[in-house]
Amino acid sequence: MTSAGIKKYQAAYYEARGIDESTLDGSPHALWGTAETALAGTGRNLMWKAGYTAFSAYQEETLRICRGLWARFDVPCMILGIGILATGLAALLLFANGNAIDGPEVDDPELDRAELKRELDNIMKETPTKVEDETTSKTLVRGALLGTLLGAAAGPAIFIVTKQQSILDFVLGLCSISSVVGVLYQDLRRRMQLSLFSSPIPESFWGWLAVLFTVTQSIGFASNSYTIWEDSILLFFLSTFGAATAISSSRLEKVADRTLGIYHSAAFVVLGWVSSFSKLCREEQMPYCRSTYYSSTNSSTSAPWQLAIPFVVAVLLPAVIRSFYSSSKSYEGFAPYWIDLAFRGGLILSAVFWTLDAADDGEWFPHLPVGQLKSMRIPLARTVFAMAIGAGTIAFGYAPPCVSINKSTPFPTAETPNPAPTVTILGFVNTHGTRYLLLVINILLCILMVQKPMGAGALSLMTWQILSLLEILDLNSLTSSPIGPVILALLGSFHFFKTGHQATLASIQWETAFIPLHTIAYPWSPLLIALNSFGAQILAVAAVPLLVLWKQKPRKKGILRSVVNAMAWHVGYYAVVMLATTMSAGWLRRHLMLYRIFSLKFMTAAFVLLVVDFVGIVVTLVGVRFNTVSVCDVFGWG
């Protein structure tokens, strides 16, 4: 009876697909004929035994064919891909470890004056000053390019000898392996020349905490329950970090620093818990989760009360940012105009846009012609993008540092009848950080424009958390520790879920493609969806340089080296997650939840890593370069 049901299903399948069934020996068709012949023979005992054996063989062969159609895995290529990811991650971590700064750098005014005097003497003597490379980036990039070229050159010969089947897989695999080998060779060569064989094992509590957060999360991706509740685990990690920094801040010597450190640690934790109110539940979390991102579980529109969130953000967020500027007396220069006027104006336009969007979806004005509200809100969105990308980029490129120079002359006294004028530079102690933050604000405005009201509220809280994190790291002298970049990555991953997303295709907010457009337009529509989906990670990677630049004087040594190193630790976190999800999906390739949980998490991790790499190189590092040149030009070091 079971075999007859399978036969009926197979016949319908072949008829629907319009293909002929195979009749070769050993095929299900041949085995079915053998079974029918056995049942049609004489000799009852022999007939039943032979029929049972033939029908069992028919079912086993059919199951084997169906299993092959259902999931075909190229295990050798999977192992090769995992090996490439692992060696690439090793090269990245070796690079970060090799450029790490051992302890806080010396900040001695006398030493700075001596170095300036030496540079001036060299200029007078027309002797070029020797400038040492801050990082090994150029050497490693050169090694990667040379390795790739050598792999491409030797590729045809190796392909002919090994007789591979897929040319694309062979080319990609060979170039990847050769580039990683080139990077590892250059790094090993540099270490041997300079005798730099530092231990990769963390030497501080914060280093171990960064490793613990990354490794424990990665191990958990082998569990489907851990994967679907990832946002709760990330909230626990962030709360743990806040508690640890509060304890560390309580041991600071100065009362003001101790109070400020504890306050920012508490604010960091509380803001995370407030953000956790925004949820979009996936099917596997039911019935233990209740969605709050939309007006209801079955809706994709915002509730009426949620429309007030963007207006609250427009009022409070610029004020919060201004308070962090004012703490270092850096709310000078171009900052008041851009933050209080341009940024706040863009937030107000965004709030009006989402109000018109809700009115259109809810048909609040049925007497208006169809499409009238859409025609009204699209210019608002385009204006916001023009302000953030067009005007914002130009302003960031040409704006001076957020400092103000005050010149005053003391009253003459009997000892100093002609006192010399005094020059005070407001914002001097945070010159690099406050100016670079303008770029982060521009990126934030673009991201908030494509987020629904609950997502905008969550990302605003994330911005506040980032600013508190900067103060925490500065007060506890952790700006060179890997814990900062890792916590930023955890924030990006956590708020990915708080902006209405999950590692599922159903959570993609496709309507984002039409925010500033009437129809789909390439490449803008995919870019808008990516900005909406990975806005939290983009904001996090854009803020990585602030970990180093915040509250740093203009002539701070090793800034570029520290920024690149922080970026390496930040990308390293996502690379570890990518490797862990790849291994989990490969190992559990026969799991029933493969295509519902593990594969989707693997694809999400891959896209996140690509987006972070692109934004980190094209936007963040280029922005740091512009920021440094501007500061140096103003202070006469360009």
N, C-alpha and C positions, 0 to 999 in steps of 0.2 A: 504493500500500500504506500509506504514512504517513497520507494523508488518510482512508483507510478506518478505520485505528486510532483517529484522532481522532474520527471520526463515531461509532464504536461507544462510545467513552468518553463523548461528549456525550449520546448517547441514554440511557446508563445513569445519567448525572448528572441529567438532566431527569426520568427516571422515579423516581429515588430522592427527589428534591426535590418531586415532584408538581406540576411547573409545565410549561406549554406552551412550546415553542420558537418564537421569533419567525420570522414568514414574510415580513417586509417586504423590499423591494428592498435589496440590499447586505448582508443578514443572512447568516450561515453557511448557513442552510437554503436560501436562494435561490441562493447561490453553488454549493452542492452540486448542486442541480437543474440549474444551467447546465452544470456539469462533466459530469454524467451525460448530458445532451442532446448535448453535444459528442462524447462517445465513442460515442453511438448513431447518429451521422450517417454520411453517405457521404463518400467522398473522403478517402483515408487521410492525406495530408499535412496537410490543413486540420484533420482530426479530432484528430490528436496535438498539434498546436500549440495549438489552442483548449482542449483538455482540460488540457494542462500549465498554461496561463495561468489557467484557472478553478480548478484545484486549488491553485495557488500563492496565488491571491487568497483562497480558502477558508481556507487555513492561516494567512495573515497576519491575516485578520479574527478568526479564532478566538483567535489569540495575543493580539491587541489586547484582546479582551473578557476573556480570562483574566487578563491583566496588570492590567486595571482592577479586576477582582474581587479579585485578590491584594493589591494595595496601592493605595489611593486616598489621595492626598495633596492637601491644600488649601494649595498653595504660598503664595498671598497671606496667608493667616492665619498660616502658619509664619513668613514674613518679618516680619509685624506683631508676633508674639510675641517673636521675637528682638530686634526693635527696642525693644520695651518693656523686656525684660530688660537690654539694653545701657544704655538711658537711666537705668533704675533703679539699675544698678550705678554709673554715673557720678555720680548724685546721692549715693549712699552714700559713695563715695570722696571726693567734694568735701566732704561733711559731716565725714568723719574728718580730712581734711587741714586743714579750716578750724578744727577744735578741737584740733589738735595743739599740744603745748607745745614751744616752741623751747628745747631745752636743759634742764638740770636746774633745778628751781625753787630760789629762794633760801630757805635755812633759817637765818634770823638771829634768835636769841633777842631781841636788842635791838629789832628791828623788830616782833616779835610782842608784846613788852611795850608798845611805843608804840601799836600797834593796839588792844590791850586797854584802855589808858588812854583812848584816843579814844572807844571804845565806852562806857566807864563815864561819861565826861563827857557824852556825848549822852544817856545814860539819866538822869543827874542833871538835865540841862536839858530833859528830855522832848522831845528832838529825835530823830526816827527816823533810824536809821543806814541809809544807802543800801546796798542789797545788789544787786550786779550778778549777772546771770544767768551761771551757770557754762558753760552750753552753749546752743546754738541749737535744742535739741530742740523746745521749745514752738512756736517760730516755724515750723519745718519741718513739724511735725504739723499746725499750723493751715493752712499752705499746702496740704498734701495733702488735708485735709478740705474746704477751700474749692474746690479744683480738682475733687474728686470730685463735690461738690454741683453745681457749675456744669456739669460734664459730664452729670450725670443730668438737670439741668433742660433743657439744650439737646439732649438725646438724641432725643426724639420728632421734633423738626423735622428734625434731620440724618438720622434714619432714613427719614423720608418722602421727603426730597430725593434721598438716595443710593440708595433702593430696595434695601436689603440683604435677604438671604435669611434669615439666622439672627439672631433677636432676641437670643439669649443671647450669641453671639459679639460682636455689635455692642455690647451693654451693657457686657460685661466689657472689651472693647478700649477703648471711649470713656472709661470711668471710670478705667482704668489710665493712659491717656495724659494725661488731664486732671490726675490726681493727681500724676504725675511732673512735668508742666509747672508745677504749683503749687509743688512743692518746689524746683525749679530757679529759679523766679522769686523765691521768698523768699530763697534762698541768694545769688543774684546781687544782689538788693536790699540785703541785709545787707553784702555785701562792698563794694558801692559806697558805702554810707553810712560804713563804718568804714575804707575804703581798704585792705581786706584781700585782696590778690591774691597770695597766697603760691604759690610754684612747686610743682606736684604731683610734681616729680622728686625722688627721694630724695637726701639730701645726706650720707649716711653709708654705711659698708660694710654695716651691719646692715639698713638700709633696702633696699639693693640686693639683699641676700641674700634678704629676704622676697619681693621682687618676682621674683627668679630662681626660687625654689621654686614660687611660685604659677603663673607663666607657663609654665615648662617642663613642669610637670605637666599644665596645661590643654592645651597644644599636643599632648601625647602621646595625648590621648583621641581623636585622629583615626586612631590606629593600633590595630588589634585586639590585636596582640601586647603593646603597652604597657598596654592596658587590663586584660588578663587577668593581667598580672604587676605590677599596681599596688602590691601590698603590698611587693614587693622594692624598687621605686623609692622608696617612702616611707621604708623602712628606710635606704636610702642617703642620703636627704635629712637624716634625723634624725642619722645618724652624722656627716655633714658638719658639721651645726650643732654637735654635741658637740666635734668636733675644733677648730672655729673658736673656740669659747668656751674650750677648754683653752689654746689659744695666747694668747687675749686675757687669760685669768686669770694666765698666767705673767708678764705684764708689770705686774701690780699692785705697788704700792709695799710694802705690809706683807707680811711672810712668812706670817702667819696667814691673811690674805685670799687670798694666792696659793696656798697649800696647799689651803685649803678650796675655792677655785674649780676647781682642777685635779681634786680628788677628786670633786666633784659632776658635773663634765663627763664624767669617766671612768665614773662610776656611771650617768649618763644614757645613755651609749652601750651599756654592758654590759647594762643592764636591757632595752634595746630588742632586743638580739640574743638574750637569753634568752627574751623574749616571742615572738620569731619562730619558736621551736620549735613553738608551737601553730599548726596549719595545717588548713584544710579545703579540699582541692583541688577545682577545678571540672573539668569534662570536657575543656575545651580545653587544660588544663595537662598532661594525661597525655602520655607517661609520665615527665615530668620533675619530678613533684611527688608527695610521699607524705603522705597525711593522717595527722595525729596527734591531732586533736581528739576523735575517738571511738575505741572499742576496735579497730575495723577499718574498712576502706574502705567496706564494705557495711553497716555498723552505725550506729545512731543512739543508742547507749548508751555510757556511759563505761566505760573499762577499770577493773578492780579497783584497780590502783595509783593511778589518778587520783583515787579517792575520798579519798586522804590529803591532797590539795591544799587543800581547804577547811579542814581542821583545822590545817594548817601556816599558812594565812592567818590563822586565828583567833588563833594564838599570836604571829606575827611582825608582822602589819600594825599592830595597835595600838601595839606597841613602836616601830615605825618612826615612826609619827605622833608618839608621845610624845617621841622624840628631837629632832624638829624643833621641837616646843614648848619643850623644855628648852634648846635652843640660844639662845633669847632670854629664858630664865627666865619663860616664859609658861604653864608647866604648873601653873596656879593656878586658884582659883575653881571653876567648874563643870566644867572640862576633865577632871580625873582621874576624876570620877564617870561622866561620859558616855563617855569613850574606853575606860577600863579595865573598866568594869562593863557599861554598856548596849551599847556598840558591840561589845565582845568577846562579850558574851552573845548578841547577834543573830547574829554570825558562827558561833558554836557551834551555835545552832539551825539555821542554814542548812546547816552541814556534816552535821548529823544528818538533815535533810530529804533531802539528796541520797544519803545512805547508805541510807535507807529506800526511796528511789526506785529505786536500783540493785537492792536486795533484791527489790523487787516485780517489776521487769523480768526479773531473772535467776531468779525463783522459788526463792530461797534457803530459804524456809520453806513447802514445799508443803502442810503440814498446816494452815496458817492459812486461814480462809475467804477467798474472793475479795473483794477490796476492803478487807480489814482494814488492810493497810499504808497504803493511800491515806487511809483515815479517820484514821489516826494522824499522817500527815505534813501533812495540810492545816491542822490547828490550829497546827502549828509555823510554817508560812508566814504564816498570818494574824497570828500573834503578832509576827513580825518586821516585817511591814508596819505593824502598830499601833504598834510601838516607833518605827519610823523616821518615819512620817507623822504619827501622832497625837501621841505623847509627844515626838517629836523636834521637830516644828513648835512645840509649846507651849514646850518648853525653849529653843529658839532665840529665840523671841519675847520671853521674859521673863528669860532668863539674863543676868547681868551680864558685863562683859568679863572675860577670863581674867587678872586681875591680883590681886595681894595687897599690902596696905599694912602695912608693919612700922614701928612707932614705937619708937624707942630714945632713951635719954638718956645722953650721954657722961659719963664720970667727971669730977667737978669738979677743977679745978686752981687754982693760985695766981692765974693771969690770969683764969680764968672760974670763979669759985666757984659760980655758978648757971647752968650751961650750958643752952641751949635744946634741947628734944627734936628729934631728927632723924627725918624721915619718909622712908622708902624705898618706892617703888612698884615691885614686881617685875612684869615683863611690860609695862612702860610703852612700850617702844620698838616693840612689836608688837601694840598693843592692837586695832587694826582687823582685822589679818590672822588672828590666832588665834581671834577670836570668829566671824568669817565662816566659817572652816574648819569649824566645827561644822555649818553647813548643808550643806557639801559632803560631810561624813561621813554625814549623814542620807541624802542622795541616793545616795551610794555604797552604803550598806547595802541600799537598795531594789534597786539595779541588781545587786548581787552575789547577791541572793536569787533572781533569775530567770535567772542564768547557770549553765550546767553547770560542773563542777569545773575544766576547763581554761580556760573563759572567766573564772571567778572568779580564777584564778591570774594570767591576763593583765591583768585590770583592776586587780588589786592591784599588779602591777609598774608599770602606768600611773600609779597614784596616787603611787608612790614617784618615778617620773620627773617628775611634776608638781611635787612638793615640791623635788626637786633643781633643776628649772627655776627655781623661785622664788628659790632661793639664788643661782643663776648670774646671773639678771637683776639681783638686788640688788647683788651684788658688783661687777658690771661696769657699773652705773648704766644699765641698759637697760629700766627699768620703763616709760618713756614711748615706747619704740621699737615699731614695728609687728611686729618680729621675734617678740616674745613671743606675741601673739595668733595669729600665723600658725603658730608651732611647736605651740601648743596644738591648733590645727585639724589639723595634720599628725598629731599624736598620736591625736586622735580618729579620723581616717580610717584610720590604721595599725592601731589596736586594733579597729576594726570587723571587720577580717579575722581578727584573732587570737582573737576571740570566736566563731569558727565560722560566719562569714557571708561571703557573696560577693554580687556584684550579679546574683543569679539568684533565681528564685522557688523553686527546689528547696532552697536553703539556709535558707529561713525555718523557724524552729523553732516549728511550730504548737502543739506540746504545752505551750509556755509558758502558753497561755491557761488551762490547767487546774491550774497550780501551787497557787493558793489556792482553787480552785473545783472543784465536782463536775461542773458542766455549763457550757456557754457562757452568759455573762451580759454583756449590753451595758450600758454601754460599757467594762466592766472588762477583758473578754477582749482586745479590740483594743489597749487601753492597755498591757496586759501584754506583748503581742507587740511593740509599738513600743518598750517599755522594754528588752526583750531584744535587739531588732535594732539599735537606735541607742543602746544604753547608753554606748558609748565617746564618741560625740559629745555626749550629754547631760552626761556627767561633765566633758568638756572645756569646754563652754560654761558650766557651773556654776562652774568654777574660774577663769574669765576675770577676775573682780574681784580675785582673789588676786594677779594680776600687779601690781596697783596698791596693794592694801591691805597686802601683806606687808611687815612691818618698817617700818610707818609710825606715827608718834606720833599721839596722839588729835587734836590740833589741826593737822592737816595740811591746807594749803590746796589747793583744786582737786581734791579726791578724786573727787567725783561727775563732774566734767568728764572726768577721766582714765579713770574706769571706763566711761563712755559711749563715749569715744573708742576704748578697747581693744575694747569690744564691737562697734563699727562695723568695726574692722579684722578681727576674728574672723569676723563674718558676711560681710564682703567676700570672704574666701577662698572660702567656700562658694558665694557668688554668682558668682564667677569660674568655679568648677568647673561650676556649673549652666549658665552661659552657654556654656561650651566644649562640654559634653556635648550641649546642645541644638543647637548649630551642627553638631557632628559627626554627630549622628543625622539632621539635616535634609539635610546635604550628601551623606551616604552612604545615603540612603533606598532606593537600589536595590542596596545591597551585600548579598551573600548572608548575612553575619553580622549584619544589622540587628537581627533579632528575637532573636538569641542573645547579642549583646554590646552593641551601641551603644544600642538602645532601653532595655534593662534598666539600663544605666549611667545613662542620662538620667533614668529614673524613680526610681532610687535617689538620684541627686543632688537631684531635686525634693523627695522625701520628707525627705531630710536637712536641706535648707534650711528647709522648713516646721517641722520639729521644733526646729531650732536657734533659729529666730526665736521660736517659741512659748515655749520654755524660757527663752531669754534675756530676754524681756520680762516674762513672768508670774512666773517663779521667781527668776531671778538679780537683775534690777534691783529687784524688790520686796524681796528678801533684803538687798540693799545698803542700801536705805532703812531697813529695820528695824535693821540693824546700826549704821548711823550715828546713828540716833535713840537707841539704847541707850547707845552710847559717850558721846554728848553729854549725856544725862541724868545718867550717873554722874559725869561731870566738871563738871557744872553749867553746860553750854552749851546745854541743850535749851530 
